[in-house]
Amino acid sequence: VLFRSITFINDIQTPEDVVFLLELLGIYSQDLPKVISNINSAVDKKDAVKLQFWSHRLKGSSLTLGIDNIADISVTLEEAAKLNRFDDETTRLSRELIHKFEIIISELEILREKYSNN
């Protein structure tokens, strides 16, 4: 099922919603690679301040679009940063974001094409 990762799609009701969604999708898809790269870098360097900052930022933008699976990982990484916890689970989750990123970007592209044609 396409778009299972993006729940914001369920809230689209008007042409203005479509325009707003396309703007959000554009910003999110442009920002996502940089944010995930910064999260992975912070984990590699065991930099709790940067991990908390970037995880919090990713959590907010993901929640706005209803991208719950990335938001959930972001919450966990943000909590790990607050506790200065850099363990195997923190590393695994930061790497999992890369996999989730690939899925989300393909779904975002399909959404952009779908709603750009309306």
Disulfide bonds with the S-S distance in Angstrom:
none
